[in-house]
Amino acid sequence: MTASFWNNLYQQWEVLPDRLGGHIGLTMTALLIGILISLPLGIWAARNRRVEQIVMTTASLIQTIPSLALLALMVVAWGTIGWGPAVVALILYSLLPMIRNTVTGLKSVDPAALEAAQGIGMTPRQTLWMVSLPLAMPTILAGIRTATVWVIGLATIAQPVGATSLGNYIFTGLATGNTVALLFGCVFAALLALIFDGLIYGLEKAAENRSPKAAGFVGLGIALVALSPLLLSVFEARPTPVNPQSYATGDTKPSQETWVIGAKGFTEQFILADVLKQQLESAGLKTEVKEGLGSTVMIEALINGQVDVAIDYTGTVWTNIMKRTKAEAGPAMKIDIAAFLKEKYGIICLGSLGFDNNYAFALKKDTAEKHGIKNLADLSQHSQDMQAGTGMEFFGRPEWQQVRQRYGLSFDRTTTMDPSLMYQAIHADQLDLVVAFSTDGRIDAYDLTVLEDPAHALPPYEAILLLSPEAAQDPTLIAALRPLLNHISTEAMRQANRQVDLENASPKQAATALRHAIFHP
Amino acid sequence: MIQLDNISKSWDGEKTYTVRDVSLEVPSGQVLALLGGSGSGKSTTVKMINRLIEPTSGQILVNGKNVLQQNPIQLRRSIGYVFQGVGLFPHLSVADNVAVVLKLAGQKPEESRPKVEQLLSMVHLPYEEYGERRPDQLSGGQRQRVGFARAVATDPKVMLLDEPFGALDPVTRDSLQQEFLQLQKRLKLTAVMVTHDMAEALLLADLIAIMQEGKLLRLDSPSELMRRPGHPYVEALIETPRRQANQIASLTTA
């Protein structure tokens, strides 16, 4: 326990420079641009009542949009994932406090000072720069401080659109039940917010006391914190994983390209992303992992080349991307999918990994036995008295509509929650039924019975390896990935998932073990 | 020389007037006190001279030039202005408060430094001791001295003062009034000073203009006003300082 705790902690520490750097880069960029927008707007609004109304209403309105929704909107508006939409969303959020304080600060400048400025012959512009802005500065800085703390907190939710931040700790920690990672993310995000809060407060005081020297010191502090991820990574001196063999043989030129591996936001995907990463890096290729992507976001990212390699599931592509309702037999379906992705988007389906990850309707074993429920058809007799829960977006998906119509199911109540909580809930009889993934190791561990789907309402979910058009051109990459095809069994995948979800292993450790099982059976 | 010809100011399309048909003349090197109660139009009148307020009708000449035909910014820079509430910038040091008008005139900090030192020593606030202080670290009298130094920094020929001694205690007020008179004589300033204190007007001004409800009631020298007030309101204004002077005189003779 203790050893694995320290090991876990060390693993979190190792990725800190990257995530802290991402977080600081994201927030600082958003704040700088936010300031460049807010100050002129605030100055304009302070002089013109009508502009003030429009600007303040708009900024307040933006503030009322839930942050995750705003982030998703930005992805739709920009048609791209990653850093860009995250920065834009954060900028939009930072505007209100900064504009409001600029307006308040300028409006509360002592009228005597303004009269003096006019009386000694300052132009309106000189009055603004030499009198109004300096006198309003403490108030303006207080607004920037508020915005900074907000933005640092909000940047943690940038992970689902593929921007790296301290939020990666929180999301992956939640998804894999890793409390250490979760706390790591929370503590560092809070620390960062506290430090910036203190530093900008110092700047405020320096402005109040008109002390340029103090302001200089604080500025230095801000620069130091902003550069801290760089310092951290220097101290760590991490070795870059390079396989000397691939250089030595000279037959494959190491590509300068960084291949981006995409992953959705659950344990299996984290493990597989690490398997792909290890495969590519052992072939001397450079990689980057974007975790926690939504299903549609990931396909779009593959289309426009923001993600190069990803694992998806046939059923998901079938229903969500191709919008098909009637399932076909496995092989025919896979051929249809491969043809569709290639023709429509240029995405190449390299092949199957060898396991299925289907939706699994699971009951506690004694409940199933008591009511004699063996399959989904039996369930329809009892479903109206049952509370159902799921850890993913299942109840919003077309698959659920199909199952419901086919078997005439309707639950008393449906809830979506964190997967690890879902298992605890059914264990404590707060839920009667859960919808899980069939490769989830916790189904066995919690002694649940998976119901059969005799009418084949649910399509199969074979794991398939997808490549962006660009990645499909690289023979080194394809050669590195090919050995994985048809080599991961459902049992092996379930085993790997169990290690992370129940045995406190990191996705990286599970991935290493899985690769070992593949290549040294 | 400052000359006002039939100056009027109306804020409501000439239905009512804050200032109505005021004409007066301040010869070069002399001090005119504009005296009246609140709402008499005295502050409005002085602010029209440097166009902080635009007259509705009439004409104003400063040193023979029509101010309405000049750029208001340039005009204000050429006229020293001392404010009611002192009007120092709270975020600037004493030295910078003086230097700011030189900066507006296009001087660089290193050029203006000797002039700032000279101005501050002229108002008895040596640069070494006071230059780096900020206005809130000075007494009221010291602040107003900085205000004077700033007003004369660009060597103006004309100076406007809007209740410059209003917020000071009596002792400070007296010494500052004397300093002002010396400064005005030395720099040969033509000045218009707004005040509501008859005693101050009598002691400092060469000419006193008394205003009531926007109109000019009397314009005369202090001694002439004392001899022939000519109007019940003027009489009332003079009465207070005269009675006080007599009472004090009787105390010393008794």
Interface residues (C-beta under 8 A of the other chain):
Chain A: D110 A112 A113 E115 A116 A117 Q118 G119 I120 G121 M122 T123 Q126 M130 V131 P134 L135 R210
Chain B: N50 L52 I73 Q74 L75 R76 R77 S78 Y81 F83 Q84 G85 V86 G87 L88 F89 P90 H91 L92 V100 V101 L104 R134 R150
